[in-house]
Amino acid sequence: MMSEASHELPGTARSSLAIGQRSLGDPSRLFPLTPVLTSGCPATSTEEMQYPLQVDYDYGRVDPGLFDQAPLPGLARWSPLLPPLAPGLSMGEGGTALIEAPDLGRSLGFSGALHLKDESRNPTWSHKDRLNLCVVSAAVSAGAPGIAVASSGNHGAAAAAYAARAGMPCVVVISDGPQPSFRRFLTALGAHVVVTDQDRRWSVLRRLVDETGFMPASNLTRFHTGNPYGPEGYKTIAYELFLQLGRRLPDSVLVPTGYAELLFGVWKGFHELRLLGLTDRMPRLFSAEPEVRGPLARAIGSNAAAMEVAAVPSAASGIACTVGGYRGVVALKESGGGALVASEAEMRTMQARLARMGFYQEISGASGLAAGAAAVVRGEDLGETVVAILTSTGLKDGPMDVSDVAVHDETTLDALIATLRERGGRR
């Protein structure tokens, strides 16, 4: 049972203006808002290629005053431009900080101002909370008996948390990769954890959905289509950036990218601001994938709707995908941006640099800035205002080798104190 307490503000929580699910494969096709079509567009998808859907709205009825509010936590403040949200489900997601980082930007060679959008400040410490507020709301509205998700990371944790908030059971299908503390995190939230081989996760998820009626919070198709309600939560990042920058848009946004739901959601938010007449342009969006995989980069390079790549190991587990989806292609082409990749070394180096500034990000979370910095070295001009999205805390990275972590004990305390004094400590 959801608590009566919520972050839905009386003055801003308004009814959804959603009207249906529109096909990205053929935008002329609009399906009813329910049932939620979690296996892609039934009219345009084939065995070879599956196309996602997006939620469409009656934009002519949106009150222009919706964007006269502060970008604070609680996504229900954007209710007219979101699918119907379950009352009381919000845990104060969104409204995350945007921090200027001029010294870092200059050191990386950026010609303009660098800002960091820190999504690790969400309730379960990642951007996935925005998505799961919408997905679990859909499950509540549909009367689904529970939530099922295949995820060994942020997505599973967020789904478990919002399912718990809704009083619904949640099953998280994981491979044998997460650190033990992550399993404890999931079970503490009340989730049922199923461990299977990496390449078996999707068939196990499909069986769970088929035999229980649970709503899937993650993908069921070969090329990513996912739950169409989910990316709608990510639009609010664009709304917040618009307001946090003084009703201006950045020139470029660097987005860590796995299946590209985040990338598409951010694009759609900016697209809607233009539709509503609040701006007359679109920022360039840049996806950031691990160089060893990069299905979206390969799709863009081949002018394909989606691509599948080999499962080469990557430390950026949150975005190390072997398949992409059409959403990412749409976002990059429509924004005039580009598909970037970062090497394992570049991502680890950026993770360490951010940590020295107080931002401890998982390797995936540092990928956008890492890829952007590498692109600048190659001559890319990102413009006067650049936003790098940081997606999640470094405490969520996989099993960690701490053998090389330098620590002190009392035998080296005198040497440490001497070093600190040399650097200006008390004498």
C-alpha positions in Angstrom: 0.0 0.0 0.0 1.4 3.4 -1.0 1.9 6.0 1.7 -0.3 9.0 1.8 2.8 11.1 1.8 4.0 12.0 -1.7 5.8 14.7 -3.7 2.8 15.5 -5.8 2.2 19.1 -5.1 -1.5 20.3 -5.0 -0.8 23.3 -7.3 1.0 21.3 -10.0 -0.2 17.7 -10.0 -2.7 17.8 -12.9 -4.3 15.2 -15.1 -2.3 13.5 -17.9 -3.0 14.6 -21.4 -1.8 11.3 -22.9 -3.9 10.1 -25.8 -2.3 6.9 -27.0 0.8 5.0 -28.0 2.3 6.1 -31.3 4.5 3.9 -33.5 8.0 5.0 -34.3 8.0 2.6 -37.2 5.0 4.4 -38.8 4.1 7.6 -36.9 0.7 7.7 -38.6 -0.3 4.7 -36.4 -1.8 5.5 -33.0 -2.8 2.8 -30.6 -4.9 3.2 -27.5 -3.2 4.2 -24.3 -3.9 0.7 -22.9 -3.0 -2.1 -22.9 0.6 -1.2 -22.8 2.3 -2.6 -25.9 5.6 -4.0 -24.5 6.7 -6.0 -27.5 6.9 -3.1 -30.0 4.6 -1.8 -32.7 2.3 -4.7 -33.7 1.8 -3.1 -37.2 5.3 -2.4 -38.3 7.6 -4.8 -36.4 8.8 -8.0 -38.1 11.0 -10.9 -37.0 14.0 -9.1 -38.5 13.3 -5.6 -36.9 11.2 -4.4 -34.0 10.0 -0.8 -33.7 9.2 0.8 -30.4 6.2 3.0 -29.5 6.0 6.3 -27.6 3.2 7.9 -25.7 1.5 10.8 -27.5 -0.3 13.8 -26.0 -2.9 16.4 -26.7 -0.3 19.2 -26.9 -2.9 21.8 -27.7 -4.3 21.5 -24.2 -1.0 21.9 -22.3 -1.2 25.0 -20.0 1.8 27.2 -20.9 2.1 28.0 -17.2 3.3 24.4 -16.6 6.8 25.7 -17.2 6.5 28.6 -14.8 7.4 26.4 -11.8 10.8 25.5 -10.3 12.4 22.2 -11.4 12.1 20.6 -8.0 11.8 16.9 -7.1 8.6 15.0 -7.8 7.8 14.2 -11.4 4.0 14.6 -10.8 4.5 18.3 -11.3 4.8 17.4 -15.0 1.7 15.2 -15.1 0.1 16.7 -18.2 3.1 15.6 -20.3 3.5 12.2 -18.6 1.4 9.0 -18.8 -1.1 8.7 -15.9 0.9 8.4 -12.7 -0.3 6.4 -9.7 -1.2 8.7 -6.8 1.4 8.6 -4.0 3.9 6.5 -5.9 6.5 9.3 -6.2 9.6 9.2 -4.0 10.9 12.7 -4.9 12.7 11.5 -8.1 13.9 14.2 -10.4 14.8 17.8 -9.6 18.5 16.7 -9.6 21.3 19.2 -9.3 23.0 20.9 -12.3 26.5 21.9 -11.3 28.9 24.2 -13.2 32.3 22.7 -13.8 34.4 25.4 -15.5 37.8 24.2 -14.4 37.1 20.7 -15.6 35.7 21.9 -18.9 38.8 24.1 -19.5 41.1 21.2 -18.7 39.3 19.0 -21.2 39.5 21.6 -23.9 35.9 22.5 -24.1 35.3 25.9 -25.7 32.2 26.7 -23.6 30.7 26.2 -20.2 30.5 22.6 -18.9 27.6 21.6 -16.6 27.1 18.2 -14.8 23.6 16.9 -14.3 23.9 14.5 -11.4 21.3 11.8 -11.6 22.9 9.8 -8.7 20.8 12.0 -6.4 17.6 10.2 -7.2 15.9 7.9 -4.6 17.8 4.7 -5.6 20.8 6.7 -6.8 20.3 6.6 -10.6 18.3 8.0 -13.5 16.3 4.8 -13.6 13.9 6.1 -10.9 12.4 8.5 -13.5 11.6 5.6 -15.8 10.3 3.2 -13.2 7.9 5.8 -11.7 6.1 5.7 -15.1 6.4 1.9 -15.7 5.1 1.0 -12.2 2.3 3.5 -12.6 1.3 1.7 -15.8 1.3 -1.6 -13.9 -0.9 -0.1 -11.1 -3.3 1.4 -13.7 -3.5 -1.9 -15.6 -4.1 -4.0 -12.5 -1.0 -6.0 -13.2 -0.2 -8.5 -10.3 3.5 -7.5 -10.2 6.6 -6.2 -12.0 9.3 -8.3 -13.7 12.6 -7.0 -15.0 15.9 -8.4 -16.3 18.6 -6.3 -14.9 21.8 -6.7 -13.0 22.1 -3.0 -12.1 20.3 0.3 -11.7 17.1 -0.7 -13.5 16.4 -3.7 -11.3 17.0 -1.6 -8.1 14.6 1.2 -9.2 11.9 -1.3 -10.3 12.1 -3.1 -7.0 11.9 0.2 -5.1 8.9 1.5 -6.9 7.1 -1.9 -6.9 7.7 -1.9 -3.1 6.2 1.6 -2.9 3.2 0.4 -4.8 2.8 -2.7 -2.6 3.4 -5.0 -5.6 5.7 -8.0 -5.9 8.8 -7.6 -8.1 11.0 -10.3 -9.7 14.5 -9.2 -10.8 16.3 -11.6 -13.2 20.1 -11.2 -12.9 23.2 -12.8 -14.2 26.0 -13.9 -11.9 27.8 -10.6 -12.2 26.6 -8.1 -9.5 28.6 -7.6 -6.3 27.0 -9.3 -3.3 25.9 -6.0 -1.8 23.7 -5.4 -4.9 21.8 -8.6 -4.3 21.3 -7.5 -0.7 20.0 -4.2 -2.0 17.4 -5.9 -4.2 16.2 -8.4 -1.5 16.1 -5.6 1.1 13.6 -3.8 -1.2 11.5 -7.0 -1.2 12.4 -8.2 -4.7 12.5 -11.9 -5.6 15.9 -12.4 -7.3 16.4 -15.0 -10.0 20.0 -15.8 -11.0 20.6 -17.3 -14.5 23.2 -17.2 -17.3 23.6 -13.9 -19.0 22.2 -15.2 -22.3 19.2 -16.8 -20.5 17.9 -13.7 -18.8 15.5 -12.7 -21.6 13.9 -16.2 -22.0 13.4 -16.4 -18.2 11.8 -12.9 -18.2 9.5 -13.9 -21.0 8.4 -17.0 -19.1 7.7 -14.9 -16.0 5.6 -12.4 -17.9 3.7 -15.1 -19.8 2.9 -17.3 -16.8 2.3 -14.6 -14.2 0.9 -11.6 -16.0 3.5 -9.4 -14.4 4.2 -6.2 -16.3 7.7 -6.2 -17.9 9.8 -3.2 -16.9 12.5 -4.2 -19.4 12.8 -5.5 -23.0 11.2 -8.6 -24.5 12.2 -8.3 -28.1 15.5 -8.9 -30.0 16.0 -5.2 -30.8 15.1 -3.0 -28.0 11.5 -1.8 -27.7 10.9 -2.0 -24.0 7.9 -0.5 -22.1 6.8 2.6 -24.0 5.8 4.4 -20.8 9.4 4.3 -19.4 11.3 6.8 -21.5 8.6 9.4 -20.8 10.1 9.8 -17.3 13.4 10.8 -18.9 11.8 13.7 -20.7 11.8 15.6 -17.4 15.6 15.9 -17.5 15.1 18.2 -20.6 12.4 20.2 -18.8 14.7 20.7 -15.8 17.7 21.7 -17.9 15.6 24.3 -19.7 14.6 25.9 -16.4 17.9 25.4 -14.6 19.7 27.2 -17.4 17.4 30.2 -17.1 14.9 29.1 -19.8 17.7 28.5 -22.2 18.8 25.3 -23.9 22.4 23.8 -23.9 24.2 23.5 -27.2 25.1 19.9 -26.6 24.1 17.1 -24.2 26.4 14.1 -23.6 24.3 11.0 -22.7 25.6 7.6 -21.4 23.8 5.2 -23.7 22.8 1.5 -23.5 19.5 0.8 -25.1 19.0 4.5 -25.7 15.8 5.0 -23.6 17.5 7.8 -21.7 18.8 9.4 -25.0 15.4 9.2 -26.6 13.6 10.6 -23.5 15.9 13.6 -23.3 15.5 14.2 -27.0 11.7 14.0 -26.7 11.6 16.5 -23.8 13.5 19.1 -25.9 11.3 18.3 -28.9 8.2 19.0 -26.8 9.6 22.3 -25.6 9.9 23.3 -29.2 6.4 22.0 -30.0 5.0 24.1 -27.2 6.7 27.3 -28.5 9.0 27.6 -25.6 12.1 27.4 -27.7 12.9 27.5 -31.4 15.8 25.1 -31.6 17.1 21.7 -30.4 20.3 20.9 -28.6 22.7 18.4 -30.3 22.6 15.1 -28.4 25.6 12.8 -28.3 25.3 9.2 -27.3 28.2 7.6 -25.4 28.8 3.9 -25.6 31.7 1.6 -24.7 34.1 1.4 -27.7 34.3 -2.4 -27.5 30.5 -2.7 -28.3 28.7 0.4 -29.5 25.6 -1.0 -31.3 24.1 2.5 -31.8 27.3 3.9 -33.2 27.5 1.0 -35.6 23.8 1.5 -36.6 24.4 5.2 -37.3 27.6 4.4 -39.2 25.7 1.8 -41.3 22.5 3.9 -41.7 20.6 1.0 -40.1 17.6 1.0 -37.8 19.5 -1.1 -35.2 22.5 -3.3 -34.9 23.7 -6.3 -32.9 27.3 -6.7 -31.8 29.5 -9.2 -30.0 29.5 -9.4 -26.3 33.1 -8.1 -25.8 33.7 -7.5 -22.0 33.4 -4.0 -20.7 33.7 -2.5 -17.3 30.8 -0.1 -18.1 28.2 -2.8 -17.3 25.3 -0.4 -17.2 25.6 0.5 -20.9 27.5 -2.5 -22.3 24.7 -3.7 -24.6 24.9 -6.1 -27.5 21.9 -4.8 -29.3 20.5 -1.3 -29.8 17.1 0.0 -30.7 15.5 2.5 -33.1 14.9 5.1 -30.4 18.5 6.0 -30.4 18.7 6.4 -34.1 15.7 8.8 -34.0 17.2 10.9 -31.2 20.6 11.4 -32.9 19.2 12.1 -36.4 16.5 14.5 -35.2 18.8 16.4 -33.0 21.7 16.6 -35.4 24.1 15.1 -32.9 26.3 12.1 -33.1 27.2 8.7 -31.8 30.3 8.7 -29.7 32.3 5.9 -28.1 34.8 5.8 -25.2 37.6 3.3 -24.5 37.8 1.5 -21.2 40.8 3.6 -20.2 39.0 6.8 -21.1 36.0 5.9 -19.0 38.1 4.8 -16.0 40.2 8.0 -16.2 37.1 10.2 -16.3 35.6 8.3 -13.3 38.7 9.1 -11.3 38.8 12.7 -12.4 35.1 13.2 -11.4 35.8 11.5 -8.0 38.5 14.0 -7.3 35.9 16.7 -7.7 33.4 15.0 -5.3 31.4 13.1 -7.9 31.8 9.3 -7.4 30.1 7.9 -10.5 29.9 4.4 -11.8 32.0 3.8 -14.9 28.9 4.0 -17.1 28.0 7.3 -15.5 31.3 8.8 -16.5 31.0 7.6 -20.1 29.3 10.7 -21.5 31.9 13.1 -20.4 34.7 10.7 -21.4 33.4 10.3 -24.9 32.8 14.0 -25.2 36.3 14.9 -24.1 37.7 12.4 -26.6 35.6 14.0 -29.3 36.8 17.4 -28.5 40.4 16.2 -28.9 39.4 15.0 -32.3 38.2 18.5 -33.2 34.4 18.3 -32.3 33.0 21.7 -31.3 30.3 21.1 -28.6 29.3 24.7 -28.4 29.0 27.3 -25.7 27.0 25.4 -23.2 27.6 21.6 -22.7 25.7 19.3 -20.3 27.1 15.9 -19.3 24.6 13.6 -17.7 26.0 11.6 -14.8 23.8 8.6 -14.3 24.6 6.7 -11.1 26.8 6.3 -8.1 30.1 4.4 -8.3 29.0 2.2 -5.4 26.9 0.3 -7.9 29.8 -0.9 -10.1 30.4 -4.6 -10.2 32.7 -6.6 -7.9 35.7 -4.4 -7.1 39.3 -5.4 -6.7 40.5 -3.3 -3.7 44.0 -4.8 -3.6 45.5 -1.6 -5.1 43.6 0.8 -2.9 46.1 2.7 -0.7 45.2 2.8 3.0 47.2 3.7 6.1 47.4 2.2 9.5 49.2 3.3 12.6 52.6 2.2 11.3 52.4 4.8 8.5 50.5 7.4 10.4 53.5 9.5 11.2 54.5 9.7 7.5 50.9 10.6 6.5 50.9 13.5 9.1 54.2 14.8 7.8 52.9 14.8 4.2 49.8 16.6 5.2 51.8 19.2 7.1 53.9 19.8 4.0 50.7 20.5 2.1 49.6 23.1 4.5 48.0 21.2 7.4 48.3 22.3 11.0 51.8 22.4 12.5 
